[in-house]
Amino acid sequence: MKNGVYRFAVLALVLTLLISAVPAAFAETTVDTIMTVGTTQAFTDEKVPEEDIRTILQAGLAAESAINQQPWFFVALTDQEVMKEISGSGMPFGAPGGAPGSAPGAAPGKMDGKEPPKGDMPPMATGAKASVGDSPLAILVYVNEKSMSPNPSFDCGLAVQNMYLAAASLGYGAKVVSSPTNALNGEKHDEFCEKFGVDPEMKAVAVLLVGKADLSADATSSASVREGLESKTSIIG
Ligand SMILES: Cc1cc2nc3c(=O)[nH]c(=O)nc-3n(C[C@H](O)[C@H](O)[C@H](O)COP(=O)(O)O)c2cc1C
């Protein structure tokens, strides 16, 4: 009897220690993932199982949004033929023509019709640039701009980042691209919406590519350099 009580006490102690260690371990893993994740620029053809697709979509749905408007709709696309249709009529996106990392045919000094900022552009990685059709899964993110949220696209950005990190924690590489929105919101917008079950009032805001990183190619090591705490942050106190 005494032995049983002793065993129970030890088990309870071990369980308490384990449970109290979980939040710390989780926090460390999340920060590690954020600091190391990097954009994946080459994917294998390996299919993403439906269970993982659902988990990634759920992570997107778990994002916070202003006034809880949830102004988004996600389309998990695995049909390569449809992907080709989208990427085929997209515009190249990247650094201005001539700069490192620029897409072939990018207009010199302009990006998506926008003038580059005065001063130096942050450096962009050179090398392969994956787009829709290069990954086994593409998650199209649509925004409801008429939502009451003061900034629905910002809300969608949070959802995309949740899905990006969920994908990374499941062992996938991921990449955000906005260039395919040109095709998705172009002349075939309503046709695409009907095909995908999306309210035609919504607009595509980004696409998240997901799949296993192709380790035989230089899939991630070309990450662009980030500016540091000194130039992009203040700590006041
Ligand atoms: C909202 C958004 C849109 C982006 N659109 C494109 C795109 O259309 N094409 C592309 O090649 N990369 C695109 N990117 C990827 C960025 O170029 C990339 O995240 C950035 O250069 C940092 O590169 P790194 O993650 O490799 O370090 C996009 C990223 C974000 C966040």
The ligand as an SDF file (V2000), in Angstrom:
LIG
                    3D

 31 33  0  0  0  0  0  0  0  0999 V2000
    3.6010   39.7930  -49.3720 C   0  0  0  0  0  0  0  0  0  0  0  0
    4.7570   39.1390  -50.0910 C   0  0  0  0  0  0  0  0  0  0  0  0
    4.7280   39.0120  -51.4520 C   0  0  0  0  0  0  0  0  0  0  0  0
    5.7730   38.3880  -52.1400 C   0  0  0  0  0  0  0  0  0  0  0  0
    5.6820   38.2150  -53.4830 N   0  0  0  0  0  0  0  0  0  0  0  0
    6.6550   37.5620  -54.1340 C   0  0  0  0  0  0  0  0  0  0  0  0
    6.5410   37.3090  -55.5310 C   0  0  0  0  0  0  0  0  0  0  0  0
    5.5520   37.6570  -56.1490 O   0  0  0  0  0  0  0  0  0  0  0  0
    7.5520   36.6440  -56.1510 N   0  0  0  0  0  0  0  0  0  0  0  0
    8.6680   36.2290  -55.4730 C   0  0  0  0  0  0  0  0  0  0  0  0
    9.5610   35.6370  -56.0840 O   0  0  0  0  0  0  0  0  0  0  0  0
    8.7920   36.4400  -54.1390 N   0  0  0  0  0  0  0  0  0  0  0  0
    7.8190   37.0850  -53.4680 C   0  0  0  0  0  0  0  0  0  0  0  0
    7.9170   37.2750  -52.1060 N   0  0  0  0  0  0  0  0  0  0  0  0
    9.0960   36.7290  -51.3990 C   0  0  0  0  0  0  0  0  0  0  0  0
   10.0290   37.8520  -50.9790 C   0  0  0  0  0  0  0  0  0  0  0  0
   10.6990   38.3660  -52.0950 O   0  0  0  0  0  0  0  0  0  0  0  0
   11.0000   37.3010  -49.9410 C   0  0  0  0  0  0  0  0  0  0  0  0
   10.2490   36.9450  -48.8050 O   0  0  0  0  0  0  0  0  0  0  0  0
   12.0380   38.3290  -49.5070 C   0  0  0  0  0  0  0  0  0  0  0  0
   12.8340   38.6980  -50.5930 O   0  0  0  0  0  0  0  0  0  0  0  0
   12.9260   37.7450  -48.4450 C   0  0  0  0  0  0  0  0  0  0  0  0
   13.6280   36.6730  -49.0100 O   0  0  0  0  0  0  0  0  0  0  0  0
   14.1210   35.4000  -48.1770 P   0  0  0  0  0  0  0  0  0  0  0  0
   12.9390   34.9520  -47.4030 O   0  0  0  0  0  0  0  0  0  0  0  0
   14.6070   34.4370  -49.1990 O   0  0  0  0  0  0  0  0  0  0  0  0
   15.1990   35.8620  -47.2950 O   0  0  0  0  0  0  0  0  0  0  0  0
    6.8950   37.8910  -51.4120 C   0  0  0  0  0  0  0  0  0  0  0  0
    6.9120   38.0210  -50.0150 C   0  0  0  0  0  0  0  0  0  0  0  0
    5.8600   38.6210  -49.3600 C   0  0  0  0  0  0  0  0  0  0  0  0
    5.8970   38.7080  -47.8590 C   0  0  0  0  0  0  0  0  0  0  0  0
  1  2  1  0
  2  3  1  0
  2 30  2  0
  3  4  2  0
  4  5  1  0
  4 28  1  0
  5  6  2  0
  6  7  1  0
  6 13  1  0
  7  8  2  0
  7  9  1  0
  9 10  1  0
 10 11  2  0
 10 12  1  0
 12 13  2  0
 13 14  1  0
 14 15  1  0
 14 28  1  0
 15 16  1  0
 16 17  1  0
 16 18  1  0
 18 19  1  0
 18 20  1  0
 20 21  1  0
 20 22  1  0
 22 23  1  0
 23 24  1  0
 24 25  2  0
 24 26  1  0
 24 27  1  0
 28 29  2  0
 29 30  1  0
 30 31  1  0
M  END
$$$$
